[in-house]
Amino acid sequence: MVDHFFSSPNALQRLHLGPLGEHIDNFAGLLFEQGYARQTARLKIGLVAGLSRWIEIKQLKISGLDEEMISRFLKFRAKHYAPNRFENSTFQALLRHFRKTNVIPQQKPFVEDNVLDRIEKAFGRYLSQERGLTQSTLDNYLPIVRRFLSINFRNSNIILKELTSQDITQFIIHHAHISSPGRAKLMVTALRSFFHFLYQRDQIGTDLAKCVPTVANWGLSELPKFLKPEEVECLLQSCDQSTAIGQRDYAVLLLLARLGLRAGEVVHMVIEDIDWDKGELIVRGKSPRQDRLPLPQDVGEALATYLVHVRPKCSSRRVFIRMLAPYQGFSYSSAIRDIVRRAFRRLGLHRKNMGAHLLRHSLATRMLHHGASLNEIGEILRHKLPQTTEIYAKVNIVALRALAKPWPGGVDHE
């Protein structure tokens, strides 16, 4: 596979020198699969070949290749060559690839990290297997728990039975002040689930879930922010559809605006979720259930154009893929939020809440103004609880007040 990037016989011979030479073709194949440009791949392969020759000169063993050896090589390289911006990413990918293919032993984590990892994995299995929660929920819960444990134990051993209600209160008070109400509420829910999990398994002597304070939630005291229909259309048209990124972002924004999808639902969407025969989209939301939504014509056309003409070829089944190598699905929901924010910036708009949920609120508000009931809105947005949809009732009241006019002749209050 290395001959895909190099054609000179002399270059091919040099690249295969040293103890890593027999593995250079597999690494080149990995770069090809991930969609790297020819010039970038040549630089990365050259770095690995340089490492191989250095290992041979130093008479080191390939089995000892790890982060420390890479660091030593980079110090040597810095004395003789100009810095290469691909150094870190190249050698991180090389070590992952070699460990995955058993060329070198698996990395031995620090004891503290190992304990933390075990706790996080066990809690994750509990959430998915026993609670039936989705991966997007795990992506929200697990970082909160990890941060809580890291802050409370820092460099010391993790002894769960030493946790106290004061530890919990201090953590929540500190983070609630720097978080949005929704994020603070999520933090409380995640920690309650975690302590309930620990108590069930006798990891703590007291059910600390009862000690997690409630964060005030004034979500129903304010009207949800939303865009006017013409503003939504301007946002969509801000995407430059003559470019690959523009066509991808246009399809993403249409899913948010026309179907009210959550950012996480867009991130985790796979190609098999699109039922072209029935004109439906399978949505995997917060709960384990799968919902089917009708696929509007403009959304379907945008998805088809993106998938056929724009989406990079790769092994991932995710619908939306990074447009730069390595070609893979987005790691976090924040990628969708960034797409929305870039669209706002193109219009010169700077709003406080510029995330994907703003388009979800805008869809619900437009449906309400067109006569949809709260039950119908709840079905489209896939709310599990009717209380979640009740916030839009306030929008309806405001709309009625705006339409209300004084009775002809006024009212006699005698």
DOLUMDREN-339392 format. One record per residue (C-alpha): residue in one letter; x, y, z. Coordinates in steps of 0.02 Angstrom, whole numbers. Layout:
<sites>
(site "A" (X Y Z)),
...
</sites>
This chain:
<sites>
(site "M" (0 0 0)),
(site "V" (147 118 27)),
(site "D" (173 119 -162)),
(site "H" (7 213 -175)),
(site "F" (96 364 -102)),
(site "F" (275 335 -166)),
(site "S" (332 277 -338)),
(site "S" (521 292 -334)),
(site "P" (605 121 -309)),
(site "N" (741 202 -203)),
(site "A" (612 285 -91)),
(site "L" (515 123 -70)),
(site "Q" (675 33 -22)),
(site "R" (723 165 109)),
(site "L" (549 164 186)),
(site "H" (561 -23 221)),
(site "L" (725 -12 315)),
(site "G" (733 -43 502)),
(site "P" (625 -148 618)),
(site "L" (465 -53 572)),
(site "G" (492 -82 386)),
(site "E" (385 -239 380)),
(site "H" (239 -142 457)),
(site "I" (251 15 349)),
(site "D" (128 -51 219)),
(site "N" (-7 -83 349)),
(site "F" (15 92 419)),
(site "A" (5 165 243)),
(site "G" (-155 66 217)),
(site "L" (-227 142 376)),
(site "L" (-189 318 311)),
(site "F" (-271 275 145)),
(site "E" (-429 211 231)),
(site "Q" (-440 369 335)),
(site "G" (-434 477 179)),
(site "Y" (-273 572 204)),
(site "A" (-212 677 58)),
(site "R" (-61 607 -33)),
(site "Q" (60 741 28)),
(site "T" (4 726 210)),
(site "A" (17 536 204)),
(site "R" (193 549 131)),
(site "L" (247 659 277)),
(site "K" (173 539 405)),
(site "I" (252 386 324)),
(site "G" (418 476 317)),
(site "L" (409 509 504)),
(site "V" (379 325 540)),
(site "A" (522 275 425)),
(site "G" (636 396 518)),
(site "L" (585 318 683)),
(site "S" (621 145 613)),
(site "R" (799 192 561)),
(site "W" (830 274 732)),
(site "I" (772 117 823)),
(site "E" (893 14 716)),
(site "I" (1040 131 749)),
(site "K" (1005 130 937)),
(site "Q" (986 -60 931)),
(site "L" (819 -51 1020)),
(site "K" (681 -181 1014)),
(site "I" (514 -146 932)),
(site "S" (426 -228 1080)),
(site "G" (486 -83 1187)),
(site "L" (405 49 1077)),
(site "D" (299 164 1186)),
(site "E" (269 347 1226)),
(site "E" (436 364 1315)),
(site "M" (533 296 1166)),
(site "I" (438 411 1048)),
(site "S" (484 558 1161)),
(site "R" (668 512 1151)),
(site "F" (660 500 962)),
(site "L" (575 670 947)),
(site "K" (711 751 1053)),
(site "F" (841 675 937)),
(site "R" (743 731 784)),
(site "A" (725 910 848)),
(site "K" (915 928 848)),
(site "H" (932 883 664)),
(site "Y" (767 926 577)),
(site "A" (638 1064 574)),
(site "P" (479 1030 675)),
(site "N" (341 935 586)),
(site "R" (163 980 638)),
(site "F" (108 801 607)),
(site "E" (231 724 732)),
(site "N" (115 701 882)),
(site "S" (-39 643 787)),
(site "T" (66 524 681)),
(site "F" (149 434 824)),
(site "Q" (-9 428 929)),
(site "A" (-97 344 783)),
(site "L" (52 227 757)),
(site "L" (51 169 939)),
(site "R" (-139 142 935)),
(site "H" (-123 43 774)),
(site "F" (22 -64 837)),
(site "R" (-67 -101 1001)),
(site "K" (-228 -144 911)),
(site "T" (-136 -264 795)),
(site "N" (-29 -335 938)),
(site "V" (135 -277 863)),
(site "I" (177 -201 1034)),
(site "P" (104 -236 1207)),
(site "Q" (-49 -145 1270)),
(site "Q" (-17 15 1367)),
(site "K" (-9 -6 1556)),
(site "P" (-113 133 1636)),
(site "F" (-72 214 1801)),
(site "V" (-157 133 1949)),
(site "E" (-263 287 1986)),
(site "D" (-323 301 1806)),
(site "N" (-354 114 1801)),
(site "V" (-470 123 1953)),
(site "L" (-559 274 1882)),
(site "D" (-579 187 1715)),
(site "R" (-650 31 1797)),
(site "I" (-778 133 1895)),
(site "E" (-828 230 1740)),
(site "K" (-846 72 1634)),
(site "A" (-948 -17 1768)),
(site "F" (-1064 132 1786)),
(site "G" (-1080 142 1597)),
(site "R" (-1131 -41 1586)),
(site "Y" (-1259 -13 1724)),
(site "L" (-1334 135 1630)),
(site "S" (-1344 45 1463)),
(site "Q" (-1383 -133 1514)),
(site "E" (-1489 -113 1671)),
(site "R" (-1563 60 1646)),
(site "G" (-1576 45 1457)),
(site "L" (-1507 219 1426)),
(site "T" (-1436 272 1259)),
(site "Q" (-1256 310 1213)),
(site "S" (-1294 497 1204)),
(site "T" (-1351 492 1387)),
(site "L" (-1192 400 1435)),
(site "D" (-1091 533 1343)),
(site "N" (-1173 662 1456)),
(site "Y" (-1167 568 1622)),
(site "L" (-994 488 1622)),
(site "P" (-888 647 1605)),
(site "I" (-982 723 1753)),
(site "V" (-947 573 1863)),
(site "R" (-766 566 1808)),
(site "R" (-742 751 1849)),
(site "F" (-824 728 2019)),
(site "L" (-708 584 2066)),
(site "S" (-553 669 1996)),
(site "I" (-585 828 2095)),
(site "N" (-623 739 2259)),
(site "F" (-479 615 2254)),
(site "R" (-353 707 2144)),
(site "N" (-189 610 2160)),
(site "S" (-243 497 2303)),
(site "N" (-318 324 2295)),
(site "I" (-503 318 2257)),
(site "I" (-595 255 2412)),
(site "L" (-780 275 2375)),
(site "K" (-836 247 2555)),
(site "E" (-744 405 2606)),
(site "L" (-863 514 2503)),
(site "T" (-976 628 2605)),
(site "S" (-1129 735 2576)),
(site "Q" (-1017 888 2595)),
(site "D" (-910 831 2448)),
(site "I" (-1067 821 2341)),
(site "T" (-1137 989 2396)),
(site "Q" (-973 1082 2367)),
(site "F" (-955 1006 2193)),
(site "I" (-1132 1052 2142)),
(site "I" (-1127 1229 2215)),
(site "H" (-966 1266 2123)),
(site "H" (-1020 1195 1955)),
(site "A" (-1200 1257 1963)),
(site "H" (-1136 1436 1968)),
(site "I" (-1039 1414 1806)),
(site "S" (-1168 1307 1714)),
(site "S" (-1333 1340 1628)),
(site "P" (-1490 1284 1722)),
(site "G" (-1510 1138 1603)),
(site "R" (-1330 1084 1624)),
(site "A" (-1343 1099 1814)),
(site "K" (-1499 991 1813)),
(site "L" (-1409 861 1707)),
(site "M" (-1265 860 1832)),
(site "V" (-1384 825 1976)),
(site "T" (-1470 684 1882)),
(site "A" (-1304 604 1834)),
(site "L" (-1237 607 2012)),
(site "R" (-1399 537 2085)),
(site "S" (-1390 392 1963)),
(site "F" (-1208 363 2006)),
(site "F" (-1234 359 2194)),
(site "H" (-1386 248 2175)),
(site "F" (-1277 130 2072)),
(site "L" (-1141 129 2207)),
(site "Y" (-1265 99 2348)),
(site "Q" (-1347 -45 2256)),
(site "R" (-1177 -129 2242)),
(site "D" (-1125 -95 2423)),
(site "Q" (-984 19 2367)),
(site "I" (-1045 153 2489)),
(site "G" (-1129 129 2658)),
(site "T" (-1256 269 2640)),
(site "D" (-1371 308 2495)),
(site "L" (-1287 472 2447)),
(site "A" (-1413 494 2305)),
(site "K" (-1528 567 2437)),
(site "C" (-1394 695 2481)),
(site "V" (-1382 769 2307)),
(site "P" (-1463 940 2320)),
(site "T" (-1595 996 2198)),
(site "V" (-1545 1135 2080)),
(site "A" (-1681 1265 2056)),
(site "N" (-1753 1251 1882)),
(site "W" (-1842 1403 1815)),
(site "G" (-1862 1326 1643)),
(site "L" (-2051 1357 1641)),
(site "S" (-2037 1535 1705)),
(site "E" (-1967 1604 1541)),
(site "L" (-2025 1590 1363)),
(site "P" (-1917 1477 1254)),
(site "K" (-1808 1576 1135)),
(site "F" (-1851 1547 952)),
(site "L" (-1819 1612 777)),
(site "K" (-1949 1681 660)),
(site "P" (-1982 1574 504)),
(site "E" (-1893 1699 392)),
(site "E" (-1741 1695 508)),
(site "V" (-1735 1506 498)),
(site "E" (-1737 1515 308)),
(site "C" (-1596 1644 308)),
(site "L" (-1496 1529 420)),
(site "L" (-1520 1385 298)),
(site "Q" (-1475 1491 147)),
(site "S" (-1315 1550 231)),
(site "C" (-1236 1382 189)),
(site "D" (-1127 1390 34)),
(site "Q" (-1193 1238 -59)),
(site "S" (-1058 1252 -191)),
(site "T" (-938 1178 -63)),
(site "A" (-936 1005 17)),
(site "I" (-942 1075 195)),
(site "G" (-1085 1190 146)),
(site "Q" (-1190 1046 79)),
(site "R" (-1157 942 236)),
(site "D" (-1200 1087 351)),
(site "Y" (-1358 1125 250)),
(site "A" (-1419 946 275)),
(site "V" (-1381 956 462)),
(site "L" (-1474 1121 483)),
(site "L" (-1625 1055 388)),
(site "L" (-1638 906 506)),
(site "L" (-1635 1025 654)),
(site "A" (-1757 1150 579)),
(site "R" (-1884 1036 493)),
(site "L" (-1886 888 613)),
(site "G" (-1828 967 775)),
(site "L" (-1693 836 804)),
(site "R" (-1575 852 951)),
(site "A" (-1389 877 916)),
(site "G" (-1347 705 987)),
(site "E" (-1477 623 875)),
(site "V" (-1396 700 721)),
(site "V" (-1221 649 778)),
(site "H" (-1267 466 805)),
(site "M" (-1374 446 649)),
(site "V" (-1316 303 538)),
(site "I" (-1351 271 355)),
(site "E" (-1471 129 395)),
(site "D" (-1582 253 490)),
(site "I" (-1643 327 326)),
(site "D" (-1786 223 254)),
(site "W" (-1793 287 75)),
(site "D" (-1932 166 24)),
(site "K" (-2053 228 157)),
(site "G" (-1989 407 159)),
(site "E" (-1954 398 346)),
(site "L" (-1811 432 465)),
(site "I" (-1775 320 615)),
(site "V" (-1729 429 764)),
(site "R" (-1637 355 912)),
(site "G" (-1668 480 1050)),
(site "K" (-1638 488 1237)),
(site "S" (-1737 330 1273)),
(site "P" (-1702 157 1200)),
(site "R" (-1855 166 1090)),
(site "Q" (-1843 210 907)),
(site "D" (-1959 337 830)),
(site "R" (-2002 355 647)),
(site "L" (-2027 528 575)),
(site "P" (-2085 570 399)),
(site "L" (-1943 633 290)),
(site "P" (-1990 802 212)),
(site "Q" (-1944 819 29)),
(site "D" (-1815 956 52)),
(site "V" (-1731 860 193)),
(site "G" (-1727 700 90)),
(site "E" (-1655 789 -61)),
(site "A" (-1520 873 44)),
(site "L" (-1472 707 125)),
(site "A" (-1467 618 -43)),
(site "T" (-1357 753 -120)),
(site "Y" (-1238 747 28)),
(site "L" (-1227 557 35)),
(site "V" (-1203 532 -152)),
(site "H" (-1092 678 -199)),
(site "V" (-1009 745 -42)),
(site "R" (-989 621 100)),
(site "P" (-809 555 109)),
(site "K" (-787 370 75)),
(site "C" (-745 282 238)),
(site "S" (-789 129 342)),
(site "S" (-897 227 466)),
(site "R" (-1086 204 452)),
(site "R" (-1120 374 528)),
(site "V" (-1215 490 410)),
(site "F" (-1115 646 450)),
(site "I" (-926 633 436)),
(site "R" (-781 751 463)),
(site "M" (-728 830 298)),
(site "L" (-543 819 342)),
(site "A" (-444 661 376)),
(site "P" (-458 555 475)),
(site "Y" (-632 529 403)),
(site "Q" (-745 478 546)),
(site "G" (-907 529 630)),
(site "F" (-916 676 747)),
(site "S" (-859 633 924)),
(site "Y" (-974 749 1018)),
(site "S" (-1139 844 1000)),
(site "S" (-1040 1006 1013)),
(site "A" (-994 982 829)),
(site "I" (-1176 1012 782)),
(site "R" (-1185 1163 896)),
(site "D" (-1031 1233 807)),
(site "I" (-1117 1212 637)),
(site "V" (-1265 1313 700)),
(site "R" (-1153 1448 775)),
(site "R" (-1054 1466 614)),
(site "A" (-1218 1494 520)),
(site "F" (-1266 1631 643)),
(site "R" (-1097 1715 623)),
(site "R" (-1116 1714 434)),
(site "L" (-1275 1815 457)),
(site "G" (-1190 1933 578)),
(site "L" (-1305 1876 720)),
(site "H" (-1241 1854 896)),
(site "R" (-1368 1774 1012)),
(site "K" (-1341 1709 1187)),
(site "N" (-1418 1539 1149)),
(site "M" (-1360 1490 976)),
(site "G" (-1362 1300 990)),
(site "A" (-1459 1166 899)),
(site "H" (-1601 1176 1027)),
(site "L" (-1644 1351 964)),
(site "L" (-1702 1274 799)),
(site "R" (-1799 1141 896)),
(site "H" (-1890 1278 993)),
(site "S" (-1920 1373 832)),
(site "L" (-2005 1223 751)),
(site "A" (-2118 1197 902)),
(site "T" (-2165 1381 907)),
(site "R" (-2206 1384 721)),
(site "M" (-2314 1227 739)),
(site "L" (-2406 1310 884)),
(site "H" (-2440 1467 782)),
(site "H" (-2509 1358 643)),
(site "G" (-2636 1279 759)),
(site "A" (-2548 1120 817)),
(site "S" (-2596 1058 990)),
(site "L" (-2470 1033 1130)),
(site "N" (-2495 845 1112)),
(site "E" (-2451 852 928)),
(site "I" (-2296 956 964)),
(site "G" (-2244 834 1100)),
(site "E" (-2259 689 977)),
(site "I" (-2150 774 847)),
(site "L" (-2019 825 975)),
(site "R" (-2035 653 1057)),
(site "H" (-2057 719 1234)),
(site "K" (-2079 579 1360)),
(site "L" (-2172 690 1484)),
(site "P" (-2313 811 1439)),
(site "Q" (-2240 937 1563)),
(site "T" (-2093 961 1446)),
(site "T" (-2208 1027 1311)),
(site "E" (-2306 1140 1428)),
(site "I" (-2178 1279 1410)),
(site "Y" (-2246 1312 1235)),
(site "A" (-2418 1349 1309)),
(site "K" (-2343 1516 1366)),
(site "V" (-2298 1556 1186)),
(site "N" (-2481 1527 1141)),
(site "I" (-2541 1646 1277)),
(site "V" (-2422 1782 1219)),
(site "A" (-2480 1758 1040)),
(site "L" (-2663 1774 1093)),
(site "R" (-2626 1934 1188)),
(site "A" (-2541 2007 1036)),
(site "L" (-2694 1968 930)),
(site "A" (-2821 2028 1057)),
(site "K" (-2902 2197 1022)),
(site "P" (-3018 2303 1130)),
(site "W" (-3203 2270 1109)),
(site "P" (-3290 2398 998)),
(site "G" (-3349 2539 1110)),
(site "G" (-3255 2471 1258)),
(site "V" (-3331 2385 1409)),
(site "D" (-3449 2466 1531)),
(site "H" (-3390 2427 1709)),
(site "E" (-3538 2507 1799)),
</sites>
